[in-house]
Amino acid sequence: MPPSHSYCQVFSGLIREHWSDLNAFTRTAHFERNEVIFSVGDLPGAMYLIELGCVKLSQLSPDGEEKIMGILQKGDIVGEVCLCKKGPRENQAVALESVDVTAFRVNGLLQVLQSKPEMVFSLVMIFCARMLECHDKVASLAFDEVRGRLVKEMLRLSELAASQGERNSVELPVHLTHQELANLVSTTRDNVTRIMNEFRKDGLVDYSREKIVIFPDKLEKYLRLLGA
């Protein structure tokens, strides 16, 4: 499980503990797949706790090309940068499936945090963990070829599964299109399709229009052979 997710779980527990202080500053919202939670250029008025479903966090180039920065799940927070940065948002959050969130108004949340040092510390740990995860992604982009990046991202996604079960096979908890996988590993859709076909032929993955199943032990062995 990504370290930031574990810290988000701690923070969500603190939210429940101090709900009476936060309730006045919250609202709930529901989104279906491909609906936008917040967009580039939006004024950052709220931070969100994902109550159900998975969300992709993306950066957009000036010509609209998407780079997926991360896949977030139930228990994660998203949009937290608004707590320390004024001005319009520089990324966007989009639902990958049916998603429920609790939105915390920034001004109200900051007011509560002034008297809750344990919540501030928890947020600091989330920021630090996500910064280190970004460093790992930058290193992977710099040193891994596309196959290695794709394998690492699928293994990360497998860690989001609610129940790992046996290590022989894991169904990814959210189905990503080949274009979304390409946006996640910074390559083209055609390249992802070709590599995924190779992986399926070699027995490393199996997939359909509805789901992607990976075989973690085989993928980790493949990574070792790549030297990634």
Residue, then its C-alpha position, 0 to 999 in steps of 0.5 A: m500500500p502506498p505510504s501516503h494512503s496509510y497516512c490518509q487513513v490516519f487523517s480520515g480517522l482524525i476527521r471522524e474523531h473531530w467531526s463535531d468541529l468540522n461538520a459545519f464546513t463540509r458537504t457531500a457530493h457524488f460523481e459518475r465516471n469521467e465527471v470532473i471533481f475540480s479542474v485546472g483554473d478552479l479557485p481552490g475552495a475545498m479539500y476532498l476526502i474520497e468516501l467511495g470509488c477511485v479518482k485520477l489526479s492529472q496535469l494538463s499541458p497547454d495543448g490539453e495533453e494529459k499526464i496522470m499523476g496518481i490514482l487515489q481511492k477510498g480513504d485518500i484525500v485530494g486537493e490538499v495543495c489548496l491548504c498551502k497554495k493560493g491561486p487557481r488549481e494547476n491540476q484536475a481530479v476526475a472520477l474513474e467510476s462512481v465516486d462519493v466525496t466529502a468536501f471540506r471548505v478550506n477556510g473552515l478546515l484551517q480554522v479547526l487545524q489551528s487547535k488540532p496539532e495532531m491533524v496538522f502533523s498527519l497532514v504534514m506526513i501526507f505531504c511528505a509521503r506524496m512528495l517522496e512518491c513523486h520523486d519515485k515517479v520522476a526517477s522511473l521516468a528518467f531511468d526506466e523504459v516504457r515496459g518497466r514503467l508500465v509494470k511498476e504502475m500496474l503493481r502499484l495499482s494492484e496494492l489498491a485492491a481491497s483484498q489481495g487474496e493470493r499473489n497468483s493473480v490480482e484484478l486491478p481495483v479500477h479499469l483503466t483504458h489503454q489511453e489512461l495507462a498511456n497517460l499514467v506512464s507518459t507514452t502513446r496509446d498504441n505503445v501501451t496496446r502493443i506492450m499489453n498484448e505482449f504481456r498477455k501473450d507471455g502470461l503476465v496479464d490478462y484483460s478485457r473491456e471490463k477488467i485487467v488482471i495481473f500476475p504480480d509474482k510474474l511481473e516482479k520477476y520480469l522487472r528483475l530481468l529488466g533490471a528496473 
